Amino acid sequence: MDAQNYQEMQNNLIEKAEQFKKKACEMEEQVSANINDLMVNTADRLDQAADKMKSTAEFFRNKNVNTIKEDVSVMVRNNPGKSLLGAIAIGFLVGKILFR
């Protein structure tokens, strides 16, 4: 192998290494951006969940047991099919939890 071929191979390797490094940097930036987006979305969803939990807690804090029973009775009368499906789903989940 002569010096010119050796030099060409060396230059090709250097060029390939630089291309690889550039591609790795691009991928790093893309992954970083995706992680940032995921973190923002997760934070937003956690904020929404916290707000819903807060409103639910305030709802129960401002109601007594009789008022809640009346509200549930009205909901069941207005939506018997959905109420039945909900009761079946809750029973299934409780059964799964208890018989694990």
Secondary structure, DSSP 8 states (H G I E B T S, - for coil): --HHHHHHHHHHHHHHHHHHHHHHHHHHHHHHHHHHHHHHHHHHHHHHHHHHHHHHHHHHHT--HHHHHHHHHHHHHH-HHHHHHHHHHHHHHHHHHHT-
